[in-house]
């Protein structure tokens, strides 16, 4: 499996987990944030994750999140295309849009394995 397919598979799994935990906001947001960290290197996936975050913000009536996600949807694709993403950023409206953050170790392992796969 190529690098992109492997990462997209992990993103899809996290988005599925978010839908599964829709009634549990902490778990749903955790899965969405994990999907975001993985998606940052791929413009289409990055925008898709922000759309999922927007939909969840609407479903939970979180106006701050809705506003933040609208801005992020516009910025995500171009930022990924030019490689100007703050690595590890969770993608939530409660986090500065340009703030790098630590990558959870299990996600870092996925990303490192994918990099090794490319060589």
mmCIF file of the C-alpha atoms, coordinates in Angstrom:
data_MODEL
# 
_entry.id   MODEL 
# 
loop_
_atom_site.group_PDB 
_atom_site.id 
_atom_site.type_symbol 
_atom_site.label_atom_id 
_atom_site.label_alt_id 
_atom_site.label_comp_id 
_atom_site.label_asym_id 
_atom_site.label_entity_id 
_atom_site.label_seq_id 
_atom_site.pdbx_PDB_ins_code 
_atom_site.Cartn_x 
_atom_site.Cartn_y 
_atom_site.Cartn_z 
_atom_site.occupancy 
_atom_site.B_iso_or_equiv 
_atom_site.pdbx_formal_charge 
_atom_site.auth_seq_id 
_atom_site.auth_comp_id 
_atom_site.auth_asym_id 
_atom_site.auth_atom_id 
_atom_site.pdbx_PDB_model_num 
ATOM 1   C CA . UNK A 1 1   ? 0.000   0.000  0.000  1.00 0.00 ? 1   UNK A CA 1 
ATOM 2   C CA . UNK A 1 2   ? 1.383   3.414  -0.885 1.00 0.00 ? 2   UNK A CA 1 
ATOM 3   C CA . UNK A 1 3   ? 1.927   6.199  1.649  1.00 0.00 ? 3   UNK A CA 1 
ATOM 4   C CA . UNK A 1 4   ? -1.145  8.250  0.732  1.00 0.00 ? 4   UNK A CA 1 
ATOM 5   C CA . UNK A 1 5   ? -3.470  5.247  0.760  1.00 0.00 ? 5   UNK A CA 1 
ATOM 6   C CA . UNK A 1 6   ? -2.186  4.171  4.163  1.00 0.00 ? 6   UNK A CA 1 
ATOM 7   C CA . UNK A 1 7   ? -2.675  7.612  5.713  1.00 0.00 ? 7   UNK A CA 1 
ATOM 8   C CA . UNK A 1 8   ? -6.113  7.995  4.104  1.00 0.00 ? 8   UNK A CA 1 
ATOM 9   C CA . UNK A 1 9   ? -7.096  4.634  5.579  1.00 0.00 ? 9   UNK A CA 1 
ATOM 10  C CA . UNK A 1 10  ? -6.174  5.864  9.067  1.00 0.00 ? 10  UNK A CA 1 
ATOM 11  C CA . UNK A 1 11  ? -8.026  9.152  8.508  1.00 0.00 ? 11  UNK A CA 1 
ATOM 12  C CA . UNK A 1 12  ? -11.144 7.271  7.426  1.00 0.00 ? 12  UNK A CA 1 
ATOM 13  C CA . UNK A 1 13  ? -10.939 5.077  10.515 1.00 0.00 ? 13  UNK A CA 1 
ATOM 14  C CA . UNK A 1 14  ? -10.788 8.152  12.750 1.00 0.00 ? 14  UNK A CA 1 
ATOM 15  C CA . UNK A 1 15  ? -13.723 9.779  10.941 1.00 0.00 ? 15  UNK A CA 1 
ATOM 16  C CA . UNK A 1 16  ? -15.707 6.564  11.371 1.00 0.00 ? 16  UNK A CA 1 
ATOM 17  C CA . UNK A 1 17  ? -14.839 6.566  15.078 1.00 0.00 ? 17  UNK A CA 1 
ATOM 18  C CA . UNK A 1 18  ? -16.071 10.166 15.333 1.00 0.00 ? 18  UNK A CA 1 
ATOM 19  C CA . UNK A 1 19  ? -19.409 9.190  13.790 1.00 0.00 ? 19  UNK A CA 1 
ATOM 20  C CA . UNK A 1 20  ? -19.645 6.156  16.072 1.00 0.00 ? 20  UNK A CA 1 
ATOM 21  C CA . UNK A 1 21  ? -19.112 8.384  19.123 1.00 0.00 ? 21  UNK A CA 1 
ATOM 22  C CA . UNK A 1 22  ? -21.367 11.186 17.883 1.00 0.00 ? 22  UNK A CA 1 
ATOM 23  C CA . UNK A 1 23  ? -23.298 11.244 21.187 1.00 0.00 ? 23  UNK A CA 1 
ATOM 24  C CA . UNK A 1 24  ? -20.075 11.395 23.199 1.00 0.00 ? 24  UNK A CA 1 
ATOM 25  C CA . UNK A 1 25  ? -18.515 14.797 22.441 1.00 0.00 ? 25  UNK A CA 1 
ATOM 26  C CA . UNK A 1 26  ? -15.149 14.133 24.101 1.00 0.00 ? 26  UNK A CA 1 
ATOM 27  C CA . UNK A 1 27  ? -14.616 10.900 22.143 1.00 0.00 ? 27  UNK A CA 1 
ATOM 28  C CA . UNK A 1 28  ? -15.972 12.340 18.893 1.00 0.00 ? 28  UNK A CA 1 
ATOM 29  C CA . UNK A 1 29  ? -13.707 15.393 19.076 1.00 0.00 ? 29  UNK A CA 1 
ATOM 30  C CA . UNK A 1 30  ? -10.719 13.250 19.966 1.00 0.00 ? 30  UNK A CA 1 
ATOM 31  C CA . UNK A 1 31  ? -11.229 11.158 16.827 1.00 0.00 ? 31  UNK A CA 1 
ATOM 32  C CA . UNK A 1 32  ? -11.752 14.270 14.679 1.00 0.00 ? 32  UNK A CA 1 
ATOM 33  C CA . UNK A 1 33  ? -8.578  15.846 16.045 1.00 0.00 ? 33  UNK A CA 1 
ATOM 34  C CA . UNK A 1 34  ? -6.595  12.666 15.365 1.00 0.00 ? 34  UNK A CA 1 
ATOM 35  C CA . UNK A 1 35  ? -7.937  12.636 11.800 1.00 0.00 ? 35  UNK A CA 1 
ATOM 36  C CA . UNK A 1 36  ? -6.857  16.263 11.464 1.00 0.00 ? 36  UNK A CA 1 
ATOM 37  C CA . UNK A 1 37  ? -3.283  15.598 12.547 1.00 0.00 ? 37  UNK A CA 1 
ATOM 38  C CA . UNK A 1 38  ? -3.019  12.799 9.984  1.00 0.00 ? 38  UNK A CA 1 
ATOM 39  C CA . UNK A 1 39  ? -4.688  14.793 7.201  1.00 0.00 ? 39  UNK A CA 1 
ATOM 40  C CA . UNK A 1 40  ? -2.490  17.878 7.210  1.00 0.00 ? 40  UNK A CA 1 
ATOM 41  C CA . UNK A 1 41  ? -0.220  16.684 4.407  1.00 0.00 ? 41  UNK A CA 1 
ATOM 42  C CA . UNK A 1 42  ? -3.087  16.093 1.966  1.00 0.00 ? 42  UNK A CA 1 
ATOM 43  C CA . UNK A 1 43  ? -5.204  19.047 0.801  1.00 0.00 ? 43  UNK A CA 1 
ATOM 44  C CA . UNK A 1 44  ? -8.381  17.097 0.019  1.00 0.00 ? 44  UNK A CA 1 
ATOM 45  C CA . UNK A 1 45  ? -8.308  15.058 3.207  1.00 0.00 ? 45  UNK A CA 1 
ATOM 46  C CA . UNK A 1 46  ? -7.453  18.127 5.280  1.00 0.00 ? 46  UNK A CA 1 
ATOM 47  C CA . UNK A 1 47  ? -10.503 20.005 3.957  1.00 0.00 ? 47  UNK A CA 1 
ATOM 48  C CA . UNK A 1 48  ? -12.669 16.885 4.409  1.00 0.00 ? 48  UNK A CA 1 
ATOM 49  C CA . UNK A 1 49  ? -11.712 16.671 8.089  1.00 0.00 ? 49  UNK A CA 1 
ATOM 50  C CA . UNK A 1 50  ? -12.546 20.341 8.625  1.00 0.00 ? 50  UNK A CA 1 
ATOM 51  C CA . UNK A 1 51  ? -15.946 19.739 6.972  1.00 0.00 ? 51  UNK A CA 1 
ATOM 52  C CA . UNK A 1 52  ? -16.528 16.902 9.436  1.00 0.00 ? 52  UNK A CA 1 
ATOM 53  C CA . UNK A 1 53  ? -15.542 19.221 12.280 1.00 0.00 ? 53  UNK A CA 1 
ATOM 54  C CA . UNK A 1 54  ? -17.911 21.888 10.964 1.00 0.00 ? 54  UNK A CA 1 
ATOM 55  C CA . UNK A 1 55  ? -20.778 19.395 10.775 1.00 0.00 ? 55  UNK A CA 1 
ATOM 56  C CA . UNK A 1 56  ? -20.088 18.243 14.328 1.00 0.00 ? 56  UNK A CA 1 
ATOM 57  C CA . UNK A 1 57  ? -19.896 21.849 15.524 1.00 0.00 ? 57  UNK A CA 1 
ATOM 58  C CA . UNK A 1 58  ? -23.315 22.464 13.954 1.00 0.00 ? 58  UNK A CA 1 
ATOM 59  C CA . UNK A 1 59  ? -24.733 19.254 15.456 1.00 0.00 ? 59  UNK A CA 1 
ATOM 60  C CA . UNK A 1 60  ? -23.542 20.263 18.918 1.00 0.00 ? 60  UNK A CA 1 
ATOM 61  C CA . UNK A 1 61  ? -24.601 23.900 18.403 1.00 0.00 ? 61  UNK A CA 1 
ATOM 62  C CA . UNK A 1 62  ? -21.107 25.144 19.146 1.00 0.00 ? 62  UNK A CA 1 
ATOM 63  C CA . UNK A 1 63  ? -21.060 28.546 17.436 1.00 0.00 ? 63  UNK A CA 1 
ATOM 64  C CA . UNK A 1 64  ? -17.389 29.175 18.216 1.00 0.00 ? 64  UNK A CA 1 
ATOM 65  C CA . UNK A 1 65  ? -16.474 25.897 16.528 1.00 0.00 ? 65  UNK A CA 1 
ATOM 66  C CA . UNK A 1 66  ? -18.714 26.596 13.532 1.00 0.00 ? 66  UNK A CA 1 
ATOM 67  C CA . UNK A 1 67  ? -17.106 29.994 12.934 1.00 0.00 ? 67  UNK A CA 1 
ATOM 68  C CA . UNK A 1 68  ? -13.610 28.625 13.409 1.00 0.00 ? 68  UNK A CA 1 
ATOM 69  C CA . UNK A 1 69  ? -14.199 25.725 11.052 1.00 0.00 ? 69  UNK A CA 1 
ATOM 70  C CA . UNK A 1 70  ? -15.555 27.979 8.303  1.00 0.00 ? 70  UNK A CA 1 
ATOM 71  C CA . UNK A 1 71  ? -12.261 29.888 8.345  1.00 0.00 ? 71  UNK A CA 1 
ATOM 72  C CA . UNK A 1 72  ? -10.231 26.672 8.508  1.00 0.00 ? 72  UNK A CA 1 
ATOM 73  C CA . UNK A 1 73  ? -12.083 25.133 5.562  1.00 0.00 ? 73  UNK A CA 1 
ATOM 74  C CA . UNK A 1 74  ? -10.940 28.057 3.414  1.00 0.00 ? 74  UNK A CA 1 
ATOM 75  C CA . UNK A 1 75  ? -7.332  27.856 4.621  1.00 0.00 ? 75  UNK A CA 1 
ATOM 76  C CA . UNK A 1 76  ? -6.805  24.080 4.879  1.00 0.00 ? 76  UNK A CA 1 
ATOM 77  C CA . UNK A 1 77  ? -6.444  23.170 1.205  1.00 0.00 ? 77  UNK A CA 1 
ATOM 78  C CA . UNK A 1 78  ? -4.016  25.938 0.238  1.00 0.00 ? 78  UNK A CA 1 
ATOM 79  C CA . UNK A 1 79  ? -2.003  25.455 3.454  1.00 0.00 ? 79  UNK A CA 1 
ATOM 80  C CA . UNK A 1 80  ? -1.569  21.749 2.723  1.00 0.00 ? 80  UNK A CA 1 
ATOM 81  C CA . UNK A 1 81  ? -0.679  22.364 -0.908 1.00 0.00 ? 81  UNK A CA 1 
ATOM 82  C CA . UNK A 1 82  ? 2.143   24.749 -0.041 1.00 0.00 ? 82  UNK A CA 1 
ATOM 83  C CA . UNK A 1 83  ? 3.287   22.800 3.029  1.00 0.00 ? 83  UNK A CA 1 
ATOM 84  C CA . UNK A 1 84  ? 2.452   25.554 5.520  1.00 0.00 ? 84  UNK A CA 1 
ATOM 85  C CA . UNK A 1 85  ? 0.579   23.569 8.162  1.00 0.00 ? 85  UNK A CA 1 
ATOM 86  C CA . UNK A 1 86  ? 1.362   23.728 11.881 1.00 0.00 ? 86  UNK A CA 1 
ATOM 87  C CA . UNK A 1 87  ? 2.298   20.090 12.494 1.00 0.00 ? 87  UNK A CA 1 
ATOM 88  C CA . UNK A 1 88  ? 0.329   18.377 15.226 1.00 0.00 ? 88  UNK A CA 1 
ATOM 89  C CA . UNK A 1 89  ? -2.297  21.128 15.374 1.00 0.00 ? 89  UNK A CA 1 
ATOM 90  C CA . UNK A 1 90  ? -5.606  19.536 16.364 1.00 0.00 ? 90  UNK A CA 1 
ATOM 91  C CA . UNK A 1 91  ? -7.728  21.706 14.073 1.00 0.00 ? 91  UNK A CA 1 
ATOM 92  C CA . UNK A 1 92  ? -10.195 22.876 16.729 1.00 0.00 ? 92  UNK A CA 1 
ATOM 93  C CA . UNK A 1 93  ? -11.382 26.483 16.854 1.00 0.00 ? 93  UNK A CA 1 
ATOM 94  C CA . UNK A 1 94  ? -10.097 26.625 20.441 1.00 0.00 ? 94  UNK A CA 1 
ATOM 95  C CA . UNK A 1 95  ? -6.513  26.325 19.165 1.00 0.00 ? 95  UNK A CA 1 
ATOM 96  C CA . UNK A 1 96  ? -4.719  29.056 17.230 1.00 0.00 ? 96  UNK A CA 1 
ATOM 97  C CA . UNK A 1 97  ? -4.799  28.229 13.540 1.00 0.00 ? 97  UNK A CA 1 
ATOM 98  C CA . UNK A 1 98  ? -0.989  28.436 13.230 1.00 0.00 ? 98  UNK A CA 1 
ATOM 99  C CA . UNK A 1 99  ? -0.011  26.737 16.515 1.00 0.00 ? 99  UNK A CA 1 
ATOM 100 C CA . UNK A 1 100 ? 2.197   23.639 16.158 1.00 0.00 ? 100 UNK A CA 1 
ATOM 101 C CA . UNK A 1 101 ? 1.475   20.979 18.772 1.00 0.00 ? 101 UNK A CA 1 
ATOM 102 C CA . UNK A 1 102 ? 3.038   17.685 19.840 1.00 0.00 ? 102 UNK A CA 1 
ATOM 103 C CA . UNK A 1 103 ? 1.950   14.745 17.706 1.00 0.00 ? 103 UNK A CA 1 
ATOM 104 C CA . UNK A 1 104 ? 0.581   11.830 19.748 1.00 0.00 ? 104 UNK A CA 1 
ATOM 105 C CA . UNK A 1 105 ? 3.114   8.996  19.706 1.00 0.00 ? 105 UNK A CA 1 
ATOM 106 C CA . UNK A 1 106 ? 0.812   6.489  17.983 1.00 0.00 ? 106 UNK A CA 1 
ATOM 107 C CA . UNK A 1 107 ? 0.127   8.977  15.165 1.00 0.00 ? 107 UNK A CA 1 
ATOM 108 C CA . UNK A 1 108 ? 3.829   9.836  14.939 1.00 0.00 ? 108 UNK A CA 1 
ATOM 109 C CA . UNK A 1 109 ? 4.545   6.133  14.463 1.00 0.00 ? 109 UNK A CA 1 
ATOM 110 C CA . UNK A 1 110 ? 2.034   5.986  11.612 1.00 0.00 ? 110 UNK A CA 1 
ATOM 111 C CA . UNK A 1 111 ? 3.579   9.025  9.972  1.00 0.00 ? 111 UNK A CA 1 
ATOM 112 C CA . UNK A 1 112 ? 7.141   7.717  10.430 1.00 0.00 ? 112 UNK A CA 1 
ATOM 113 C CA . UNK A 1 113 ? 6.185   4.311  9.057  1.00 0.00 ? 113 UNK A CA 1 
ATOM 114 C CA . UNK A 1 114 ? 4.669   5.997  6.038  1.00 0.00 ? 114 UNK A CA 1 
ATOM 115 C CA . UNK A 1 115 ? 7.825   8.049  5.478  1.00 0.00 ? 115 UNK A CA 1 
ATOM 116 C CA . UNK A 1 116 ? 9.968   4.917  5.714  1.00 0.00 ? 116 UNK A CA 1 
ATOM 117 C CA . UNK A 1 117 ? 7.642   3.234  3.233  1.00 0.00 ? 117 UNK A CA 1 
ATOM 118 C CA . UNK A 1 118 ? 8.394   5.966  0.661  1.00 0.00 ? 118 UNK A CA 1 
ATOM 119 C CA . UNK A 1 119 ? 12.151  5.437  0.730  1.00 0.00 ? 119 UNK A CA 1 
# 
